[in-house]
Amino acid sequence: MRKATGIFFLAAFLLSSTEAHQLLRLPFIFSHYLEHREQNPQISFLKFLDLHYMHGSPHDDDYDKDMQLPFKTFGDCIAVMSPAFVPVFIQSVPTPPECLRPERFVAINQTLHSSYLAEIWQPPRRA
């Protein structure tokens, strides 16, 4: 019972929201082919398909019947799916760039006196 219900809902969805409903017109293609076959017994089914599908839709004597063939006209079916996901608010803390991370810095001894730093710029002494 569940399988049949699933198949029913799948078929209802496909026939209503896609162009699969055009497949229901398949019996008409064979009856229209038989009409053409009566007019021209030499026409093959492939030539019939070529005549009706590969060369546009010329306005000939049976134009109204030609437009009833499957996939000649398109219905007004539309498949719009918009999922309604409610976003979960997540507050994320951005990680600092690699060059600003604290583990990359070396602690400098803050006890250096200015007189010591001034000696850096003195000329070298002889030993």
N, C-alpha and C positions, 0 to 999 in steps of 0.2 A: 504494500500500500504506500509506503514511504517513497519507494522508487518511482511509482506511477505519479505520485504527487510532485516529486522533483522534476520529472520529465515534463509534466504539464506546465509547471511554472517556468521552466527553462524555455519551452516552446513558446509560451505566451510572451516572455520577455524578448526572445529573438524575433518573433514575428511582429511585435509592436515597436521595437526600438531600433531595428536594423533593416536592411533591405532584403532580409530573408523571406519576407512575405511575397517577393517576386517569384519565388519558387512555386508558389501556389498557381501561377499562371502557366506552368509547364504544359499541361494538357492542351492549352490553346495553341501552342507552337506546333504541335503535331497536327491539329485540325487545320491550321492555316497552311501547313506544308501540303496537306492533301488537296486543298483548294488549288494551290499552285501546281500540283502534280496533275490535276485534271486539265489545267490550261496548257501545260507543257510537260508531257510524259518523260522527256529526256532530263529533267532537272533532278539533280541529286540533293540529298539532304545538306551536304556541305556547301553546295552551290546556293541553296536556299539560305543557309546561315550567312554566307558571304554577301549575298544580295541584301539581306535585311540588317546586318550588323556592321559590315565593314565599309559601307559607302554612305554613312549618314542616314538621314531620313528624307528621301526625296518625296515630294508631293505627287503621288501617282493615284491611280483609281482606287486602290485599297489602302489609302493612307490611314484611315481610321482603324482598320483592322491591324495594320502594322504597328500602330502605337499601343495596341493591347498585348503585344508580345512581351515576354519577361525582359526586364532591364532596358526597355526602350524609354520609359518615363520613370521618374523617380518620385516617390511619395513624399509626404511631408513628415516623415518620421525623423525624430531627432533623439539622440542619446546624450543626455547631459547628466553627468555624475559629478556632484560636488560633495565630497566628504565633509562632514561637519565635525572636525576634530577640535576639541576644546584644548587650547594649549595650557600646559601646566607651567605656572610661573616659577622659573628657576633663576635665582639670582646667582650669577657666577662672578667670581672675582678674577679679573684678567691677570694672567701671569706676566710679570715684568719681562722685558726683552732680555736676551742672554747677556748683553753687555752691562745691564744694570742690576743683575742679581747680586746680592750681598756676598755670596761665597766666592765671587770672582775678585773682590777687593782684598788687598793685603793691609792689615792694620799697621799704621805708622806709629812709631814711638813718639808720643807727644812730649816727652821730656827733653827734647833737644833744645839747647840754648842758642840764642841768636849768635853768640860769639863763636860757637862751634861751626855754625853754618857759614859764617863769614870767612872761616879759614879755608873753605873749599876754593875760593877764588884767589888764593895766594899762589905765588909761583912755587914750583917744587924746590925743596931744600936738598942740599947735598948730604949724603949720608956719611 
